[in-house]
Amino acid sequence: MLKNLHRNKRLQLKLGLSMGIVFGFLLQKGGLTRYDVIIGQLLLKDWTVVKIMFSAIITGTLGIHWLRSVGYAELHPKEGSVGMSVIGGLIFGVGFATLGYCPGTIVGAIGQGSLDALSGGLVGILLGSGIFAAIYPKLNQGILGKGKFTSQTLPELLNVDPWVVVIPAVMLIAFSLWLIEYFGL
């Protein structure tokens, strides 16, 4: 079934657009397209973002690994590097802290009519992407290639069944979510 989907590019685009609309709607309903919620998280005063992210991680982790275990999905992890992670984190962090949006929440905020997301966010994404694309070849030969790590997953590294890692990780995240609620954060 999924191999047919993989071959059908038009259906993939329609499915992607549909999922994007649903994702944006849920971001907006969860309050993540509001500047004050994002800034509140950065100031450690509003934990809405963490609560929603933890819930999404739990749901996604269980869903993907269940689909994988019944043969409906495959994981395709990519190699990375410390350089890529640091530079990507800095670019993301500066934009996030400056404007109070990440790429997903910018689109949702534009959809709800936030002009700051349209003028600053979308323009920033387009300019930043263009600049990064222009200097990428030089960065890739330099800092982005520093500290390479493999595409091996934690279960592969430990040579265990994925559920041996997934279940404790989900339990740890769920416990963290409970602690956030317990302490009223």
HELIX and SHEET records of a PDB file:
HELIX    1   1 LEU A    2  ARG A    7  1                                   6    
HELIX    2   2 LYS A    9  LYS A   29  1                                  21    
HELIX    3   3 TYR A   35  LEU A   42  1                                   8    
HELIX    4   4 THR A   48  SER A   69  1                                  22    
HELIX    5   5 VAL A   82  LEU A   99  1                                  18    
HELIX    6   6 PRO A  103  GLY A  111  1                                   9    
HELIX    7   7 LEU A  115  ASP A  116  1                                   2    
HELIX    8   8 ALA A  117  LEU A  122  3                                   6    
HELIX    9   9 VAL A  123  GLN A  141  1                                  19    
HELIX   10  10 ILE A  143  GLY A  145  5                                   3    
HELIX   11  11 LEU A  154  LEU A  158  1                                   5    
HELIX   12  12 PRO A  162  TYR A  182  1                                  21    
SHEET    1   A 2 GLY A  80  SER A  81  0                                        
SHEET    2   A 2 LYS A 148  PHE A 149 -1                                        
END                                                                             
